[in-house]
Amino acid sequence: PVLTVLSFLILVVVVVIPMVMIVYNTFFYEGKFDTSLFTQIILDPGNVAAMWNTIKIALLVTLFGTIIGLFFAWLLGRSDIPLKGLMRSMFTIPYMFPPFFGAMAWELLLSPRSGYLNKWLMATFGLSKAPFNINSIGGIIFVECSYYFPFVFMQVVSALERMDPTLEESARIAGAKQWYVIRRITMPLVLPATSAGALLILTSSLSHFGVPSILGFSKKIYTLPTRIYQLISRASGSFREGAALSILLVIVVMLALWLQKIVLRSGSYDIIKGKSMRPMLIKLRGAKIPLLVISLLSLVVIVVVPLVMIILVGLLRAYGLPLKLENFTFDNYINLFKSKMVKDSVVNSLTLSVSAGLIAMFLGVMIAYVIQKIRPKGKTVLEIISILPYSIPGIVLAIGVILSWSGAFGINLYNTLWIILIAYIARYLAFSMKSASASLQQVHYSLEDAARTCGATHFESLTDVTLPLIRPAMISGFFLIFLPAMRELTTSVLLYGPYTRTLGVAIYSLRSDGYIVDSSALASLAIVLIIICNTVVNAILKDRKKV
């Protein structure tokens, strides 16, 4: 009972109060029920345009991201294309970096006025105007697709590799052509995996802030998250208006989640049999080399070009100079290490990531234990509340946290690291909770019963028997939180104060203030830091698997 009460209390403080405060501030004014603000916000032409932009971008990113993901998943999962290992590892790289890095890189290349590729094309072919404009809805869709298609790729490639091959072979024996087999048998069988990946793309794009703000602000292209940011960050910004617009964004995201439920309910397939098997690889014959070239070129454009561009611009003496050896200097990097703001942002990010990872890990294990083992009456409510913050946009969560912990209850944490930490814990709690739940389901209750028969208390059986058995899941839960928190922008961008900038916010602020070379240099440093963290994590998790 103590663990159950504690779980509910913590979730009320971290999750429920911020959500309630958003609804309260939207529909109540000076203690009275008032819908005028919400109506005014919904009917505002600028907000309606932002909503349509959000939906349009999200749907097109989901469509193209799913097509690209399916194509590469089929190519790597079911064909005899060479270099599969290299391509698979490169496809996971977009996972590691925040999409706004990609937006920064592509703007450096394809900005209509100063993009390096545009300037070179104009000079080479004598063009009067820039052939590409990345500062457009099309540009936003392109960059988001580059970073989100692995969601579908990862889900589908594993489903294809584990699929029962006899179904396709039966169709071929009956005389079906290759395209017919793919269309009528393979694709319907991987529909659940495809729709799960597509939903991840849809919800991620709907609530994404970084790419639309970097590529859209200069051309006054707004989505709901960037519109919320604009409303709050302007001089007379009102958190009440931001809260009202947040509810609109949550409604749009919830509709997307409801849509996925309908799609998944329409058909479920049993595609994995008990016996070991390996689906037959399809011979590409003459198409092998062209498809390999297309795949490698796509990977270079999606993965290599943005990273190289950020590093090169970070080395320039001044933005706008040609990318030649004589214009490069390491002074920008030396200055970074001397800058107090940079040092603070790296320390803040590491402090917040480690703290949020540890706290959310233990909270997640406690909540998962209550749900799986103690099973109180309200366990479904407990589960829903703990997952809720991850299904709502980060910028909405940030507004809820600001409204709750900026003096409303006599506690003012605004402009401190504590307010960012609370938001991170709420946002990433679902990761450790789900990771621990999966492991706890495998721990049979008889083990704890045996400990209690020998006189151990509930707490002793938990610490001596259960926790050691789920330690690998706890460690992976920690890293599932640590890595995204290191590069986080969407939640932090509303919560940071003068001395609480995180790494993502520092890069974003430098770029917004026009320090293009400095922001690129700091982004390069962040790329190195992220690669080091990922390498360490993979090494630790590999060792764990061996144990």
N, C-alpha and C positions, 0 to 999 in steps of 0.2 A: 504493500500500500504506500509506503514512503516513496519508493521509486516512481510509482504511478503519479502521485500528487506532485512530486518534484518535476516530472516530465511535463505535466500539464501547466504548472506554474511558469517554467522556463519558456515553453512555447507561447504562452499568453503574453509574456513580456517581449519576446523577440519577434514574434510573428503576428499575433492577434491584435495587439494594441496598435501597431502601425497601420494595419489594414482598416481597422475600425476608425482610426483618426482620419484616413483619407475620405471614407464615406461620410463621417460626421462633418468634416470641414466643407464638403461639397454640398450637402443637403441641409445643413443647419447653420444659421447665422444668428449670433448673439442669443443662443439657446432656443431659437424658434425654427420650426421646419420651413425651409425655403428652397424651392426648386428653380428660382429665377436665374441663379448663376449657372447652373447646369444647362438650362435651356439656352441661355445666352451663348455659352461656350460651344454648344452643339450646333447652333445655327450660324455661328460666325463663319463667313465665307472662307477666311484664311484657314480655319481649323478643318472645315469640310474638305478643302483642297488637300490639306496635309493628310487627312484620313484616306482619301482616294489614292494619293501618291503611295502611302504606306501599303495599302491593299494591292495596288497595281504592281509595285516593286516586289512585294513578297510572293505574289502568285507567279510572276514571270521568273523570279529567281528559283522558286520551287520547281517550276516546269522545266527550265533549262538545266538546273542543277541535277534533277532526277534523270533527265535524258543522258547527260554527260556521265553521271554516276553509274547508270545501268550499262551504258556502252563499255566503259572501262572495266566494270565488274564482270561482264560477260567475256570480254577480251582476256582478262587475267585469270578468270575462274574456269572458263570452259574451252578456250582455244589453245593452240600450240605456239602462241607468240613467244619469241625469246625474251631474255632480260626481265623475266617476271619479278625476281627478287629486288632488282634495282628500282623498277617502276613502283612496286608496292611500297617500298620504304620512302620513295619520293612523294607518293600520294598522301602519306601521313604528315608530311612537313607542314602543309597549310593548317593542320590541327594545332601545331605548336605556337604559331604566331597570331597576334590579334589582327583581325581583318583591316583595322585602320592603318596598319603598317603598309598593307597593299595599296590602300587608297592614297597614302602619301607618295608611294613609289610611282604609281601610275599617273598621279597629277604632275610629278616631276618630268615624266616622259611625254604625256599627252595633254597637258594644259594648253588651251587654245593660244594663249599669249606667250608663254615662256617654256612650254614643254620641249625637252631636248630632241625627241624624235620628230615632233611637228616642225621644229625649226630646221632640222636636217632635211626632212622631206621637202619643205618649201624651198630651201636653198638648192637642193639637188635637181628638183623637177620644175623650178621656177614658178611655183604656185603662189597665187595672190593671197590666199587665206589658208589657215590651218586645216588639214584634211580630217583630223580627229578632234573631238571635244569630249574629254573625260568628265567635264563638269556638267553632266546631264543625267537624266533618268537612265538612259542607256548605259552610261559609264558606271553608275551606282550598281545596276543589275550585273554588269560584267564583273566588277570587282567582288561583289558578294557571291556570285556563282563560283568564282575561282576558289573561294575559301570555304564554301558550304557544300559543294558537290561530294566531298569525301564522306559526308554523313550517309548518303545513299550507297556510295561505293563500298564502304566498310560493312554495312548491314547485308548487302546483296551478295558480295563476293563470298562471304562465309556460308550463306544459305546455298549458293550454287555448288560450292565444294562438297557440301554434306548431302546433296540431293540424291534420291534414289534414281539411278540411271536407266532402270528397266522401263520406265514410263516413256522416255524419249525413244529408246531402242524399239519398243513395241510400235510406236508411231512410224518410225522409219521402215520397219519390216512391212507395215501395212501400205507402204508406198508414199508416205508424206514427204514433201520437200523440206529442206533445211529451214527456210524462212517460216513455213507453216508450223514446224515443230517449235521454233522459238516463240512464235506469236501465240499459239494456242495451248502449248503445254508448259514450256519453261517459264514464260512471263507470269501466267496466272499462279504458278506454284510459288514464285518468289514475291507475290503481291503483298503479303503481310510484312516482309522485310523491307520492301520498297516503300510501302506507305509509312512504316515507322521512321525510315530515313527521311522521307519527304516531309513528314510532320515536323521533324527536328529542324529541317531547313526553313519551313514555313514560320514556326514560332520564333526561331532565331532571327530571321529577317524582319518579322513584324516588330520585334522589340529592339532591333539593332540601332545603335546611336553613332558609332565612330565613322563608318563609311559615308552615310548620308550627310553628316555634318561637315566632313572634310571636302567632299565633292559637291555638296548642294548649297551650302551657306552663301558662297560667293555669287551664285545665280538665283538666290532666293527660292531654291527648291527645298521644301520642308516635308518631313515625315512627322508622324505624331511624336516620337521621342525627341526629335530635334526641335519641334515646335514647343514642347514642354520645357525644354532647356532654355529656349529663347524667351518664353514667357517669364521664367523665374529669374534668369540672369540679367534681364534688362533693369534699368534704374528703378522703375516703380513696380518691379516684379512682385506678383502676389502668389504665395504658396496655395491659396485657395483656388485660384484659376488653374494652377498646375495640377492640383488634386482633381478638379473636375475633368480636365483633359485626360488625366491618368485613367479615370473610370472608363472613358471612351476607348482608350487603348486596351484596357483589360477586357472589355466587352468583345473587341475585335479578336484578341488572342483566344478567349474562351470559345468563340464561334469556331475558330480553327481546330481547337481540341475536340469539340463536339463533332466536327466534320470527320476527323480521323476515326472516332469511335464508330461512326456509321460505316465508313469504308472497311474497317477491320471486321465489323460484324457481318458484312455481306458474304464473307467466305473465309473459312480457315482450312488449311490443308495439312495432312500428315505426310511430310516429305522425307523424314529421316527414319530409316528402318534400323532395327537392332544390329543386323549383321554389318561387318565392315565392308565398305565398297568405295570405289573411286569412279566418279562419272567419266565417261569417255571424252577425251579431248577432241575437239573438232579441228580438222586440218584446214588451215587457211590457204594452203597452196600458193597461188600467184599473188593473193592479197596480203601475204605475210609481211613482205618488206614495206609496201605502202602504208599498211596499218601501223607497223613499228615506227616508221618515220613520223606519221601523224601523232602517235602517242608521245614519242620523245620530244617533238616540237611543242606539243601542248604542255608537257611538263616543264620545259625550259621557259615558256611564256608565263605559266602559272606560278612556278616555284622559284626558278633561278633569277629571271630578269628583275622582279621587284627587290629581292634581297641585294643583288649586285648594285642596283641603282641607288638604294639607300646608302650603302657603304661608300660608293663613289662620290655622291654629293656630300656626304659627311667629311670627305677629305679635301673638298674645294676651299680655296682661300676666300672666295665670295660667291654667292649664288648668282648664276647666270654666266659665269666663265665657262669656256669650252672644257669638255672632259679630256684634258691633255695632261701629260705627266708633269709639265712645268707649273701647272695650276694647283697641283695637289700638295697638301701639307698635313703633318700630324699635329699641328698646333691646336686644332679644334678639340682633339682627344685629350691633349695635355691640359687645355683649359677646362675641360669637363671635370677632370679629377681635382682641379683646384676650386671648382664652383661649389659653394655651400648648398645651393638649391639642389644640385645633382646628388651630392652625398646624402643630403636629407631624404631625397625621394627614394634612393636605393635602400637606405636604412629603414624608412617607413614601409616600403613595399615588403622587404624581408620580414620585418617585425610583424606586420599585419598578416602576411601569408602563413608564417609559422604559427602565430597565435590563433588565427582563425582555423587553421588546419588541426591543431591539437584540441582546441575547445570543441569544435564541431565534431571531431572524431569521437571524443568521449560522450558528448551529448547524443550523437547518432547511435552509438552502441547502446546507451541507456534506453533511448526511446525504442530502438529495435528489440531490445531485451523485454521491455514491457509489452510490446505488441506481440512478439513471437512466443514468449515463455509465460509471462504473468497473465496475459490476455484479459484485461479488465473489460467492463461493459462498453466503455467508450473508445475501444482500441481503433476502430475505423476512423473516428473523428481525429484521434491522435495522429494517425498515419496521413490523413488528408492535410491537416494543419502543417505537418513537417515537410510535406512535398510542395505545398502551395507557393512558397516564395520563389521556387525555381520555375514554376509555370507562369509566373507573372513577370513582366519586364523589369530589368534592374533599375531603370530610372523611376519606375512607379514605387518600388520598394524604398528607394532613396528618399522620395517625398514623404512616404509614410513614416520613416525613421526620423526625418527632420521635424515633422509635425508632432511626433510623440516625445522626442528627447531634446527639444529646444526650449524647455521651460514650461511645457503644458502641465506636467505633473510635479513641478518644483525642482526638476533635474534638468540642467542645461549642459548638454555635451556638444553643442554646435561648435564647429571649428577645432575639435579635438580628434585624436586618433580613435578614441573610444566609440564615437558615433559611426565611423567607418567599420570598425571591428564588429559592432552589433549587426550592421547591414551585411557584412561578409558571412557572419555566422548564420544569419537567417537564410541568405541566398544559397549557401553551399551545404547546409545541413542535410538536404535530401541525398547528396552524394554518399556521405558516410553512413547514413541511415539505411539506404538501399544495399550498400556493400555489406554492412553488418547483418542485415536481415537475411540475405542470401546464405551467409555462413551459419547463422544461428539455426536456420531450418535444417541444416545437416547435423547439428549436435543433438543427439537423442536425449530426451528428458530423463531416461533411466540413469544417465551418468550423474546428474545432479541429485536424483533421488537416492542413489547409492551414497553420495557424500553426506546427505542429510541423515540417512540411516545411521551413519557413523558419528552423528552428533554435530555436524557442521551447521552453522546458521545459514540463512538464505544468502547473506552477503559473502560468507566464506566460500560457499559452493560456487558463487558467481566468480569471485576473484581467483580461486584455486583450480577450478575445473573448466568453466566455460570460457573465460577470457583468454587463457593460454591457447585454447583450441581455435579461437577466431582471430588470433594475433595477426596472421597474414592479411586478413580482410581489413583489419584496423589500419595496418600500415598502408595498404593500397588506398583505403578511404582517405587517409591523411594526404597522400600525394595527389589524389583526385581533386582535392581542395587547394593544396599548396600551389600547383602549377597554374590553374586559371586565375587564382587570386594575385599571383605575381604580375600578370599582364592586364589586370582588370581596368576598364575605363568607364563603362556605362553607369555603374553605381557610384563610383568615386567622384565622377565629374561634378555632381551637385553637392557632395559632402565635404570636399577638401577645404581647408582654411589656409592662411598664409604660410603656416609651418607644417602642414600635414599633407603636402602634395605626395602622391604615389608616383611610381615610375611612369605608368601610362598617362596620368594627368600631366606630369612634367613635360613629356614629349608633346602631348596635345596642346598644352599652353604655349610652349615655345613656337610651335608651328602656327598657332592662331595669332600670336603676336608678331609674326613675320620673320622669326629667326629660323629660316629654312635649313641652313647649313648646320646650325647647332642642334636643331631637332633631329636631323638625319644622323648626326654623329651620336646623339644620345640613343636613338633607335638602334643604331649599329651595336652600341654597347649592350642594349637590352637583348638584342638577338643573340649575342655571345653568351650573356647571362642565362637566357632561356635554354640554349643548347647545352650549356654546362649542367643546369638543373635537370634537364631531360635525361642526359647521359647518366648522371648519378642515380636518378630514380630507376631507370631501366636496369642498371647494374644491381641495385638493391633488390628489386623485384625478381630479377633472374636468380639471385642467390637464395631468395625466399622459396622460389619454386623447387630448387634443388633439395632444400632441407626436408 
